[in-house]
């Protein structure tokens, strides 16, 4: 197949959707019946001339909403670059097409619900970071791809993809059931990809960074923490750094993921809700499952826990350490490093302490390297699994330092760096490197917390700046607002998209109509009125200052009292998810 992704043409008639194959010269056309929803193969000459034609770049899949089935297609793409002469694309725009030609069969409430579900899908699709290739398997690391069977090579991209990283896996389930139409289905990963052609000592090489977000236990920052009963961790991301030089390929893989036992941190209007470790479940079950599957995927595990070792984060660190101890698995090691305490007052040089502690382990894990003849020279034997609370800001800083150390060894081995040369001294490359890792932090943070990452001034420049602190403050404020007042909707949108919630067309009442308690409306109004009265009394003083003071005290205490009641019932005032009530609500 040609490396350039040929645009597929989509044709629409009142009865059917037609999608042409993206292979050059292929005659196959996919026909989707808009009434029976049946999917069949036909040929170009069967497409009626009256059909409305438009370019599309791939089928994301189908989903059932209140109004019936919808087809989601990619309508715009941007080329990211090429991996080993395979084009990699970022999907930048999508269309959600209704099978039904009219909405007359719906009641007003159903119409309203359908609109909300559509806006949820649009919201997920509007989050930057969907990538695909029609010829290359983006969901696997170089090492996994190198250790496959000939049968694996023959499979379609959809069949062979790692299900953890196919974000439209649920949307493609009907396509997956019909092997003959697999090549019309585009597996899409969510995360971050950047590629750069770099030069050191006049030697040109390609440097890539790929972060794959897992679609298991996916969600937003405060509603999805810890693990589920299957052992899937929240905000799990596999990050691979790849070097391609004169036909040789090297890769270094790391993972990040929430602290892997059952804990939650529900928004409750406080700036930092207190994390709660669940008391009613057996943590060891899920914990064991998590590490069993990690060991199968990556080999030895070196846990790097960066949370605070005092305050509300302390119990999480203690529990994690205790559980690793009691699991007593020689494949799993644990190190705790109190990032905030060690680096307080801008002492970022102290990160070297952690790097020195991990150096021996990193050399033992090695990295993956295959020479220009395709012969495997070294394999990566183990992995660093880093985490902080969100696995965003602190985690990304440490991952970028580990990746740089690995890159140093790879470039020396490939002969790009001379003996004794350091990456830090290569000013041009260092700038590309730091900015790419900061962009990676931003992408992962936007997808999980709703804003860009914190501490990226350090990742970009190697220094903390006053401006960086101001930007962190601003981002923290936006995170606070989103976590409390819009993340329920974001969580619902992700659950709908990934199939954790299925719309029931028959059921009249959808969970979207949860009636709000009277206090939800009354208390904020009382608080605003009382506060306004307090200000008015201050501005329009009474006859005597004692009278003014009495009024101000009365209205002041009324507004403060309602504010206290609101804070006490904080959980009722935040925007909570409505669709999925499983472990997320622990």
C-alpha positions, 0 to 999 in steps of 0.5 A, spaced: 500 500 500 502 507 498 505 510 504 501 516 502 494 516 505 489 517 499 483 520 501 477 516 501 471 518 498 464 518 502 458 518 498 451 519 501 444 518 499 437 517 503 438 510 503 445 509 504 452 511 506 458 509 501 465 509 503 471 508 498 477 504 499 483 508 501 488 503 497 490 506 490 486 503 484 482 498 489 475 498 487 471 496 493 466 500 496 463 499 503 455 500 503 452 502 510 444 501 509 441 507 513 435 503 515 437 496 516 444 498 519 447 492 515 454 493 512 456 490 506 461 490 500 460 493 493 463 496 487 464 503 485 459 502 479 454 501 484 454 508 487 448 512 484 450 518 481 445 522 485 449 521 491 452 527 495 460 526 495 465 529 500 472 527 502 473 523 508 480 520 511 477 514 515 471 511 519 472 512 526 466 507 528 458 507 529 454 509 536 447 508 538 444 514 541 437 516 542 435 518 535 438 511 532 445 510 530 450 515 528 456 514 523 463 518 525 468 519 520 474 523 520 473 529 515 480 533 516 487 531 518 494 534 518 501 530 517 505 529 523 511 526 519 513 519 517 515 513 521 520 509 517 516 512 511 509 510 513 505 517 514 502 518 521 496 523 521 493 527 526 485 527 525 483 534 526 476 534 524 470 529 525 463 529 522 457 525 526 452 523 521 445 520 523 442 514 519 435 516 520 433 522 515 428 525 520 427 526 528 420 526 527 419 520 531 422 523 538 419 526 543 421 533 546 425 530 552 428 525 547 430 530 542 433 534 548 437 528 551 440 526 544 442 533 543 446 532 550 449 525 547 451 529 541 455 534 544 458 529 549 461 526 543 463 532 540 466 534 546 471 528 546 472 529 539 474 536 540 480 534 545 486 535 541 490 528 540 487 523 536 492 520 531 492 514 526 496 511 520 493 507 514 499 503 514 503 503 520 501 500 527 501 506 532 499 502 538 505 497 539 512 499 541 518 497 536 520 492 541 513 489 541 513 489 533 520 486 533 517 480 537 511 478 533 509 472 529 509 472 521 501 471 522 501 477 526 504 481 520 498 478 516 493 481 520 489 487 519 491 493 523 484 493 527 486 486 529 493 486 531 492 493 535 493 493 542 486 494 545 489 498 551 490 504 546 485 504 541 480 509 543 475 507 538 475 500 539 468 500 542 465 504 536 468 499 531 466 493 534 461 492 529 466 492 524 471 488 528 466 482 527 466 482 519 473 481 517 472 482 510 471 490 512 477 491 517 481 495 512 475 500 512 476 501 519 481 506 522 484 504 529 485 511 532 490 512 538 489 518 543 495 522 546 501 525 543 506 524 537 512 529 535 517 527 530 524 531 529 529 531 524 535 532 528 543 533 527 549 532 532 556 533 529 553 533 522 550 527 523 542 527 522 537 522 525 530 522 527 528 523 534 520 521 536 516 521 542 510 517 542 505 517 548 499 512 548 493 513 553 490 507 555 482 507 554 481 503 560 479 506 566 480 513 562 477 519 565 478 526 568 483 527 574 478 527 580 473 522 578 478 517 576 483 515 581 487 508 583 485 502 579 479 498 577 477 491 579 481 488 573 487 492 575 487 498 570 490 504 573 487 511 571 491 516 567 495 510 564 500 512 559 505 509 555 511 513 553 516 511 547 522 515 545 525 513 538 531 514 535 532 512 527 539 513 525 542 510 518 537 504 518 538 503 526 532 504 530 533 504 538 527 505 543 526 507 550 519 505 553 516 508 560 509 508 563 505 512 568 499 511 572 495 512 578 497 509 584 494 502 583 490 500 589 483 503 590 482 510 592 478 516 590 479 524 591 472 526 589 471 534 588 467 537 594 469 545 592 475 545 596 482 547 593 485 540 594 480 534 596 482 529 601 484 523 598 480 517 601 483 510 601 477 505 600 476 501 607 471 496 604 475 492 599 481 487 598 486 492 595 491 486 594 487 483 588 487 489 583 494 491 585 496 484 584 493 484 577 495 490 575 503 488 576 502 481 573 499 484 567 505 490 567 510 484 568 507 480 562 507 487 557 514 490 560 518 485 564 521 488 571 518 494 574 521 500 577 516 504 581 518 511 582 513 514 587 513 522 587 508 524 592 509 528 598 511 524 604 507 528 609 500 531 609 494 528 605 498 524 600 502 521 606 498 515 607 498 513 599 505 513 599 505 509 606 500 504 603 503 503 596 510 501 599 507 496 604 503 493 598 509 492 594 513 489 600 507 484 602 507 482 594 514 480 595 515 479 587 522 480 585 520 483 579 517 489 582 522 494 586 520 501 589 523 507 590 519 514 593 522 521 592 518 527 595 519 531 589 516 537 592 520 537 599 526 535 595 526 541 590 522 546 594 525 553 594 527 552 586 532 547 588 531 543 581 538 541 581 536 536 587 533 531 582 540 529 580 539 525 587 534 521 584 537 520 577 543 517 581 539 512 585 536 510 579 542 509 574 544 502 576 537 500 575 536 504 568 543 501 565 540 494 567 534 495 564 537 497 558 533 499 551 531 496 545 536 497 539 535 493 532 541 494 527 540 496 520 540 489 518 534 488 522 538 484 527 536 485 534 542 488 538 539 489 545 532 489 548 529 493 554 528 488 560 524 492 564 520 499 565 520 505 570 513 506 572 512 513 575 507 516 578 505 523 582 498 524 584 495 526 577 501 523 574 502 529 570 507 534 572 512 531 577 511 525 573 513 528 566 519 532 569 522 525 571 520 521 565 524 527 561 530 526 565 530 518 565 529 518 557 535 523 556 539 519 560 537 513 555 538 517 549 545 519 551 547 512 551 543 510 545 546 516 541 553 514 543 552 507 541 550 509 534 556 513 533 552 520 533 555 522 540 563 522 541 565 519 547 565 524 553 560 528 549 553 530 553 546 531 550 546 537 555 551 541 551 548 540 544 544 547 544 540 546 538 538 539 540 537 540 547 532 546 545 528 541 541 528 535 546 526 540 552 520 543 548 518 536 545 517 533 553 514 540 555 509 539 549 508 532 551 506 534 558 501 539 556 498 534 551 497 529 557 495 534 562 489 537 557 486 530 556 486 528 563 486 535 568 483 540 562 488 545 562 496 545 560 501 542 565 504 545 571 512 546 571 513 546 564 518 552 564 523 547 568 522 542 562 523 547 557 528 551 560 531 547 565 530 553 570 523 555 574 521 562 572 517 567 576 513 567 569 512 560 570 510 560 577 504 565 575 502 561 569 502 555 574 497 559 578 493 561 573 492 553 570 491 551 577 485 556 578 482 553 571 483 546 573 479 548 580 474 551 576 473 545 571 474 539 576 468 542 580 464 545 575 465 542 568 468 535 569 462 531 570 460 532 563 467 531 561 467 524 565 460 522 562 462 524 555 468 519 555 464 514 558 459 514 552 465 515 547 468 508 550 462 504 551 462 504 558 455 507 558 450 505 552 444 509 550 438 505 551 433 507 546 427 504 549 428 506 556 424 513 557 428 516 562 435 517 561 440 518 567 441 525 564 435 528 568 437 527 575 433 532 579 437 537 583 435 538 591 432 544 593 438 547 597 442 546 590 439 552 588 436 556 594 443 556 598 447 560 593 442 565 592 441 566 599 449 567 600 449 572 594 443 576 596 446 576 604 453 578 601 450 584 597 446 586 603 452 586 607 455 591 602 449 595 601 449 596 609 456 598 609 455 603 603 449 606 605 450 607 613 444 607 618 443 613 623 448 611 628 454 606 627 451 601 632 445 600 627 450 600 621 454 595 625 448 590 627 446 590 619 453 588 617 454 583 622 447 580 621 448 580 613 455 578 614 454 572 618 448 570 614 452 570 608 458 566 611 453 561 614 450 559 608 457 559 605 459 554 610 453 550 609 455 550 602 462 548 603 460 542 608 455 539 603 461 541 597 459 534 594 452 536 592 454 542 589 460 540 584 458 537 577 458 530 578 458 524 572 451 522 571 452 516 566 456 511 570 455 509 577 460 504 578 467 504 582 468 511 580 463 513 585 466 509 591 
